[in-house]
Amino acid sequence: MATVKGPFQITGGVQEYSYYTMKGSDKVFMRMKGGPSKERMKKGAEFELVRKHQDEWAACVLFSRYLNQATSAFKKMGDFNVSPVWNGMGKKLINLDTEHVIGERWLELSKYPQALEGFNLNRNFTFNSVFRAYIQFELNKEAQSLSIKLPRINTQNDLYNVRKVSYFRLKFSLGLISDIYFDEEKRKFKPYQFFSESYPAMSVMTETEWLSTNELISEQSFELTLEKIIPTDVMSHFTYLVCVGIEYGSVGFVGQIEPVKNTGSSKIVLAEKAE
């Protein structure tokens, strides 16, 4: 249905023509309706390459889904939808595979873990701008463990308490995410090897207690260890992810401390091949 927006300004469709506006312009544009039919896109020989790229998009969506699983607690501290960004990142990674044909290429994050290292889940207030003290992370691949050393925190200098709330806490996680390969027999994309299908992504997490935003806080240490589910001989097809986040809290209705919405910040601080 066409819509009249003013004198001689129409948007919508009229017979075989479409009228529309574009951001940044006050003009109304016109084009003829048309394009290939759904059946032609599905079976036409001229769209074979398009279909193969569409097939690979399934791997990109899996990649984003696995990242969501490994970072779920930290996504909640973010301020934008990272899934479309991770879908696009997956497409760039799958394009790097030169060993397999288009439509069957592998998405191997383990070869390019630097693509995720330092990824911020916030655009307005990134983690390093909100929490300024230096945290030490030491990854032990053989033990599948992570040591975390939190320095003494001077909240007046090391915190950017945007909302001026009374409490904060830090969260840490150690996770694994599988590469994605194309199963030629089943003609579908899957996590690497059958035994990882139930565990394409996993993580363990720890956190500090709620801490005051108006005092000096002593040094603290934490240790995270993953359950050794994935066999050692295929760990080269997995990537370790280390995440850190901060959230602020205030006293709730019955006296307990509760997180304040839209005050968190988080990032992926470390991404390394698991082998």
C-alpha positions, -999 to +999 in steps of 0.1 A: +000+000+000+013+034-009+014+063+016+010+100+008+035+119+029+028+154+014+022+171-019+035+147-046+053+126-020+043+089-020+060+060-002+050+023-007+039+004-038+018+014-068+013-015-093+048-025-105+066+005-089+079+010-053+085+045-038+108+049-008+130+073+011+166+070+022+184+081+053+201+114+048+179+126+020+144+142+019+137+129-016+114+101-026+130+074-048+112+051-073+122+016-086+104-011-105+094-041-085+109-074-095+139-097-090+144-134-092+116-157-078+122-179-048+122-210-070+148-195-093+170-186-064+166-222-051+173-240-084+187-216-110+223-224-121+232-187-121+226-186-083+246-217-074+275-196-059+249-175-039+234-207-025+268-220-014+275-188+004+241-190+021+249-226+032+281-213+049+261-187+067+248-216+089+284-220+102+286-183+110+254-185+130+267-215+149+299-196+156+279-167+171+257-192+191+288-208+206+303-175+216+270-166+232+272-198+253+308-192+263+301-155+273+264-155+283+270-139+317+291-111+302+267-103+273+242-091+299+268-064+309+271-052+273+252-024+257+246-036+222+236-067+203+269-085+195+253-114+176+252-097+142+288-086+148+299-121+156+279-135+126+299-111+104+332-121+121+324-157+114+320-149+077+354-133+076+369-163+093+353-188+070+366-168+040+401-175+052+398-212+045+416-220+012+417-258+016+380-265+011+355-255-017+330-227-012+300-241+006+320-265+026+347-243+041+357-247+078+354-219+103+386-223+124+389-197+151+418-217+166+439-205+137+430-168+142+422-163+179+435-127+178+402-119+160+384-120+194+411-109+218+403-075+233+367-076+220+346-051+239+309-059+246+303-022+252+304+008+229+296+036+253+317+027+284+343+001+276+357-021+304+391-004+305+375+030+308+354+020+337+379-002+356+414+011+354+435-012+377+456-038+359+444-074+364+469-102+358+457-134+339+479-165+337+465-193+315+478-229+320+467-248+290+480-282+302+459-279+334+431-261+316+431-235+343+433-197+348+450-178+376+437-143+382+455-117+404+435-086+413+457-057+426+449-034+454+420-011+442+418+025+451+382+031+441+387+069+438+412+064+410+405+030+396+368+032+392+347+053+369+314+051+388+292+067+362+259+063+381+274+070+415+261+038+430+275+022+463+287-012+453+305-031+425+318-066+417+341-081+391+334-114+372+358-136+354+354-167+332+375-193+314+359-209+284+364-231+254+349-229+219+351-254+191+361-249+155+333-256+130+338-281+102+316-293+073+303-329+077+304-342+041+283-373+049+255-354+066+260-323+045+259-299+075+282-278+096+290-291+131+315-286+160+348-304+156+344-342+161+313-360+173+322-360+210+321-322+212+286-319+198+273-318+234+300-293+244+307-270+215+313-242+240+317-242+277+329-219+305+334-217+343+330-184+361+339-168+394+333-134+409+342-111+438+319-103+466+300-070+464+326-043+472+322-007+483+328+019+457+343+042+484+372+024+500+406+008+494+403-029+485+431-054+492+447-077+466+428-108+458+435-140+438+412-165+420+416-198+402+394-212+375+397-248+361+377-264+333+365-300+336+386-320+311+359-332+288+376-327+254+403-353+245+438-339+244+445-350+208+419-326+194+424-296+216+442-279+187+407-274+172+395-254+203+401-219+215+404-206+251+384-175+259+390-154+290+363-128+299+362-101+325+333-078+335+322-053+361+287-046+373+274-021+399+249-026+426+227-009+451+207-020+481+174-036+472+139-036+488+147-060+516+183-049+522+201-072+497+225-058+471+211-061+436+228-053+402+218-020+387+207-023+351+227-008+323+258-001+344+280-031+335+310-034+312+327-065+299+353-077+273+371-108+261+406-101+274+423-132+261+418-156+232+443-184+226+445-217+207+439-244+232+468-267+222 
